[in-house]
């Protein structure tokens, strides 16, 4: 009986490993669409936390593939002098089972976002948070004709009318 259980466990583990391994090329292929954003970026931008609360900042983004090009790690830091305006880390990958990209972000304030809708296009991607029924937030990132990273953040209460609260422009430095 122990021998049968051992053989069955070995078979199941082997089948699971093969099934997972077969996903890797598909995930890598989908993640290739984000190659343009990898590298180190620097620039500046602004964010508004409400009326008369607009803050400018300098920004760095360090973006690289992890786990054999199946996960994209995005780490951003925005500062105004010695003050941190924005500090976040995100992980993005492709979920083969859902046929969709996933985007999980975390901030230094302890906030996190795991329920984001992601759209990936040529030299552009959008991630939208839908965790608050009264407010939607979306970020659109694209590479302009000067090969600069452009990004805007917008907020909407109805999903139709959007108000910009964030904007930045970055240049690739590495």
HELIX and SHEET records of a PDB file:
HELIX    1   1 UNK A    2  UNK A   31  1                                  30    
HELIX    2   2 UNK A   32  UNK A   37  5                                   6    
SHEET    1   A11 UNK A 112  UNK A 113  0                                        
SHEET    2   A11 UNK A 100  UNK A 107 -1                                        
SHEET    3   A11 UNK A  83  UNK A  95 -1                                        
SHEET    4   A11 UNK A  71  UNK A  80 -1                                        
SHEET    5   A11 UNK A  54  UNK A  66 -1                                        
SHEET    6   A11 UNK A  39  UNK A  48 -1                                        
SHEET    7   A11 UNK A 163  UNK A 172 -1                                        
SHEET    8   A11 UNK A 149  UNK A 156 -1                                        
SHEET    9   A11 UNK A 135  UNK A 143 -1                                        
SHEET   10   A11 UNK A 124  UNK A 132 -1                                        
SHEET   11   A11 UNK A 116  UNK A 121 -1                                        
END                                                                             
